[in-house]
Amino acid sequence: MFDQIECFYRPGTVREALRLLGRGRGRGRIVAGATDIVTQADRSTRFLVDITHLGLDYIRRSGKGYAIGATATMAALEDSPAIRALAGGILAKAASTCGSIQNRNMATVGGNLVNASPAADTAIVLLVLDALVVITTARGRRKIPLSQFFLGPHNSAAAGALLVEVVIPALPRGGRTGWSFQKLGRTETDISLVSAAAGLQADSKGTIKWARLALGAVGPTPLRARNAESLLAGKQLDEDLLKRVGEAVMQEVRPIGDIRASAEYRREMSGVLTRRAVRECAAQAGVAIA
Ligand SMILES: Cc1cc2nc3c(=O)[nH]c(=O)nc-3n(C[C@H](O)[C@H](O)[C@H](O)COP(=O)(O)OP(=O)(O)OC[C@H]3O[C@@H](n4cnc5c(N)ncnc54)[C@H](O)[C@@H]3O)c2cc1C
């Protein structure tokens, strides 16, 4: 419940937003689409700073990659031809599952990351895309890899700062690539019980050059499954390897049980979704599974 709010600000520049937040000595809070904040209780907040008029809703090329402003909405991501064409469209696909269309019209990519839910759907996709985030305070800007951004449930490196941009670097060139986003929820647009994202690249002989795997809702933060990734690198794909990769993921995750699913079910499904994701990547990359 936000029942102690005295002011609602809608600044027009990042500088003004930072000035307002700095003046509040911790009593101000950023609001973007408000789809997460509206479900949270915070009686210490005295004023809200709406960041949706800062000009941060862009999606544009940046070098050979992309720069996405923090207030780009899920609807904008799912509708963007550039994002639909990027990496098999997995970011557009993840965005398209973030709740109802009403929710997606409001929900922002910055809010999805800073809210730092272990189940945040764009987070796992951006992890496999090796994305970075740009955060800013009155003292300056810094760019950090998304893999270092999540510190715990609802705790991120953006605490006290404004996340202004998500940077997706150029995708690796050469070889054949495949990408996948898999989500298991009560319905397709419900919050994930378990989610998985994957990317891989194979050479002309079908040997995997690199693989990236990320899982959601199975640990305190969205996570990269590095042990499972290293099992795939340098190998030809067969059913036995696929099984071992699924088992490695089940070892790496740290799920909890809650109202939506038991820890055991989440662990089991993390293996299942990983195998599905790797199969989809292999099919896209034209890699046969022996
Ligand atoms: C019905 C419903 C269904 C949903 N389904 C899904 C789903 O399927 N998958 C999913 O991933 N999420 C889902 N969500 C969660 C939510 O919609 C997303 O996490 C959304 O992207 C949050 O963005 P927002 O702009 O609404 O954030 P807000 O609610 O405005 O903010 C969330 C938090 O981030 C902070 N914040 C926001 N932007 C910034 C910024 N740029 N810099 C610093 N701090 C910032 C705010 O202070 C707040 O603490 C659902 C929510 C609802 C209500």
The ligand as an SDF file (V2000), in Angstrom:
LIG
                    3D

 53 58  0  0  0  0  0  0  0  0999 V2000
   -1.2580   -9.1720  -14.0980 C   0  0  0  0  0  0  0  0  0  0  0  0
    0.2550   -9.1480  -14.2070 C   0  0  0  0  0  0  0  0  0  0  0  0
    0.8900  -10.1370  -14.9570 C   0  0  0  0  0  0  0  0  0  0  0  0
    2.2750  -10.1190  -15.0700 C   0  0  0  0  0  0  0  0  0  0  0  0
    2.8750  -11.1030  -15.8120 N   0  0  0  0  0  0  0  0  0  0  0  0
    4.2160  -11.1060  -15.9440 C   0  0  0  0  0  0  0  0  0  0  0  0
    4.8650  -12.1150  -16.7170 C   0  0  0  0  0  0  0  0  0  0  0  0
    4.2440  -13.0130  -17.2680 O   0  0  0  0  0  0  0  0  0  0  0  0
    6.2210  -12.0640  -16.8120 N   0  0  0  0  0  0  0  0  0  0  0  0
    6.9630  -11.0870  -16.2120 C   0  0  0  0  0  0  0  0  0  0  0  0
    8.1820  -11.0900  -16.3540 O   0  0  0  0  0  0  0  0  0  0  0  0
    6.3810  -10.1250  -15.4750 N   0  0  0  0  0  0  0  0  0  0  0  0
    5.0350  -10.1180  -15.3250 C   0  0  0  0  0  0  0  0  0  0  0  0
    4.4260   -9.1520  -14.5550 N   0  0  0  0  0  0  0  0  0  0  0  0
    5.2610   -8.2000  -13.8330 C   0  0  0  0  0  0  0  0  0  0  0  0
    5.4400   -6.8070  -14.4860 C   0  0  0  0  0  0  0  0  0  0  0  0
    4.4340   -6.5230  -15.4250 O   0  0  0  0  0  0  0  0  0  0  0  0
    6.8130   -6.6750  -15.1490 C   0  0  0  0  0  0  0  0  0  0  0  0
    7.8530   -7.0030  -14.2550 O   0  0  0  0  0  0  0  0  0  0  0  0
    7.0100   -5.2550  -15.7090 C   0  0  0  0  0  0  0  0  0  0  0  0
    7.9510   -5.2940  -16.7370 O   0  0  0  0  0  0  0  0  0  0  0  0
    7.4380   -4.2290  -14.6640 C   0  0  0  0  0  0  0  0  0  0  0  0
    7.6430   -2.9930  -15.3240 O   0  0  0  0  0  0  0  0  0  0  0  0
    6.9510   -1.6510  -14.8550 P   0  0  0  0  0  0  0  0  0  0  0  0
    7.3670   -0.5940  -15.8120 O   0  0  0  0  0  0  0  0  0  0  0  0
    5.4800   -1.8320  -14.6800 O   0  0  0  0  0  0  0  0  0  0  0  0
    7.6470   -1.4640  -13.4410 O   0  0  0  0  0  0  0  0  0  0  0  0
    7.1670   -0.5820  -12.1550 P   0  0  0  0  0  0  0  0  0  0  0  0
    6.0640   -1.3100  -11.4490 O   0  0  0  0  0  0  0  0  0  0  0  0
    6.8950    0.8170  -12.5810 O   0  0  0  0  0  0  0  0  0  0  0  0
    8.4840   -0.6470  -11.3210 O   0  0  0  0  0  0  0  0  0  0  0  0
    8.9660   -1.8700  -10.8040 C   0  0  0  0  0  0  0  0  0  0  0  0
   10.1640   -1.5900   -9.8940 C   0  0  0  0  0  0  0  0  0  0  0  0
   11.2760   -1.1530  -10.6540 O   0  0  0  0  0  0  0  0  0  0  0  0
   11.6550    0.1930  -10.3140 C   0  0  0  0  0  0  0  0  0  0  0  0
   11.9650    0.8050  -11.5980 N   0  0  0  0  0  0  0  0  0  0  0  0
   11.1900    0.7860  -12.7170 C   0  0  0  0  0  0  0  0  0  0  0  0
   11.8690    1.2860  -13.7500 N   0  0  0  0  0  0  0  0  0  0  0  0
   13.0830    1.6580  -13.2950 C   0  0  0  0  0  0  0  0  0  0  0  0
   14.2470    2.2150  -13.8960 C   0  0  0  0  0  0  0  0  0  0  0  0
   14.3020    2.4900  -15.2120 N   0  0  0  0  0  0  0  0  0  0  0  0
   15.3270    2.4520  -13.1180 N   0  0  0  0  0  0  0  0  0  0  0  0
   15.3030    2.1590  -11.8040 C   0  0  0  0  0  0  0  0  0  0  0  0
   14.2390    1.6220  -11.1620 N   0  0  0  0  0  0  0  0  0  0  0  0
   13.1480    1.3510  -11.9160 C   0  0  0  0  0  0  0  0  0  0  0  0
   10.4820    0.7670   -9.5460 C   0  0  0  0  0  0  0  0  0  0  0  0
   10.8920    1.7130   -8.5640 O   0  0  0  0  0  0  0  0  0  0  0  0
    9.9150   -0.4910   -8.8710 C   0  0  0  0  0  0  0  0  0  0  0  0
   10.6750   -0.8070   -7.7290 O   0  0  0  0  0  0  0  0  0  0  0  0
    3.0370   -9.1360  -14.4130 C   0  0  0  0  0  0  0  0  0  0  0  0
    2.3920   -8.1400  -13.6570 C   0  0  0  0  0  0  0  0  0  0  0  0
    1.0230   -8.1350  -13.5520 C   0  0  0  0  0  0  0  0  0  0  0  0
    0.3540   -7.0720  -12.7260 C   0  0  0  0  0  0  0  0  0  0  0  0
  1  2  1  0
  2  3  1  0
  2 52  2  0
  3  4  2  0
  4  5  1  0
  4 50  1  0
  5  6  2  0
  6  7  1  0
  6 13  1  0
  7  8  2  0
  7  9  1  0
  9 10  1  0
 10 11  2  0
 10 12  1  0
 12 13  2  0
 13 14  1  0
 14 15  1  0
 14 50  1  0
 15 16  1  0
 16 17  1  0
 16 18  1  0
 18 19  1  0
 18 20  1  0
 20 21  1  0
 20 22  1  0
 22 23  1  0
 23 24  1  0
 24 25  2  0
 24 26  1  0
 24 27  1  0
 27 28  1  0
 28 29  2  0
 28 30  1  0
 28 31  1  0
 31 32  1  0
 32 33  1  0
 33 34  1  0
 33 48  1  0
 34 35  1  0
 35 36  1  0
 35 46  1  0
 36 37  1  0
 36 45  1  0
 37 38  2  0
 38 39  1  0
 39 40  1  0
 39 45  2  0
 40 41  1  0
 40 42  2  0
 42 43  1  0
 43 44  2  0
 44 45  1  0
 46 47  1  0
 46 48  1  0
 48 49  1  0
 50 51  2  0
 51 52  1  0
 52 53  1  0
M  END
$$$$
